[in-house]
Amino acid sequence: MTDDRLDGLKSVGWVSYILHLIVAVGAVLPGAQPGAVLLIVALVIDLVKKSDAAGTWQESHFAWRIRTVLWAGVLYLLTAPLFLLFLLPGFLAWGLISIWFLYRIVKGMVCMNKDQAIDI
């Protein structure tokens, strides 16, 4: 794969990570929710461009971001009933999920900055 193509994939990866980071920070800071639209845009970018990264160190980053979003979505859905039954446990669960999401995005960004694959 050419250096230009790898640089292009890295640029796409940075755009995706930045969109994820905005959403992750918004999820952790009360009242700073930027909305799910940015997350959906980032997920679509990752799903569309993932095959272009096949066989490169960046492939792991696309899979990392996709899995992070899917797992966070499942966890948010599974814990949503806590809000209906008990408000405080619901906030605690969503807070922990949001911190986990932020951690994964920052970890991915650190590895991408070093031009390293990320352990999946």
GIKA-V268414 format. One record per residue. N is the residue number from 1. PSI is psi as a letter, one per 30 degrees, with the letter a starting at -180 (NA if undefined). OMEGA is omega in whole degrees, -180 to 180 (* if undefined). Layout:
BEGIN
N_PSI_OMEGA, N_PSI_OMEGA
END
This chain:
BEGIN
1_k_-177, 2_l_179, 3_e_179, 4_e_180, 5_e_177, 6_e_177, 7_e_178, 8_e_178, 9_e_179, 10_e_177, 11_e_177, 12_e_179, 13_e_179, 14_e_177, 15_e_-180, 16_e_180, 17_e_-180, 18_e_177, 19_e_177, 20_e_-179, 21_e_178, 22_e_179, 23_e_-178, 24_e_178, 25_e_177, 26_e_179, 27_f_-178, 28_e_-179, 29_j_180, 30_k_178, 31_g_-178, 32_h_-177, 33_j_-179, 34_f_179, 35_l_-178, 36_f_-178, 37_e_179, 38_e_179, 39_e_179, 40_e_177, 41_e_180, 42_e_180, 43_e_179, 44_e_177, 45_e_-178, 46_e_-179, 47_e_-179, 48_e_-174, 49_f_-176, 50_e_-177, 51_f_177, 52_f_-177, 53_f_-178, 54_k_178, 55_g_179, 56_l_178, 57_f_-179, 58_f_178, 59_e_-180, 60_e_180, 61_e_177, 62_e_179, 63_e_180, 64_e_-179, 65_e_180, 66_e_179, 67_e_180, 68_e_-180, 69_e_-178, 70_e_179, 71_e_179, 72_e_178, 73_e_179, 74_e_-179, 75_e_177, 76_e_179, 77_e_-180, 78_e_-178, 79_f_180, 80_e_179, 81_f_178, 82_e_178, 83_e_-179, 84_e_-177, 85_e_-176, 86_j_-174, 87_e_-176, 88_e_177, 89_e_177, 90_e_177, 91_e_179, 92_e_180, 93_e_-179, 94_e_176, 95_e_179, 96_e_178, 97_e_-179, 98_e_177, 99_e_177, 100_e_179, 101_e_179, 102_e_178, 103_e_-178, 104_e_180, 105_e_179, 106_e_178, 107_e_178, 108_e_180, 109_e_179, 110_e_179, 111_e_179, 112_e_179, 113_e_179, 114_g_-176, 115_h_-179, 116_k_172, 117_l_179, 118_k_179, 119_k_-177, 120_NA_*
END
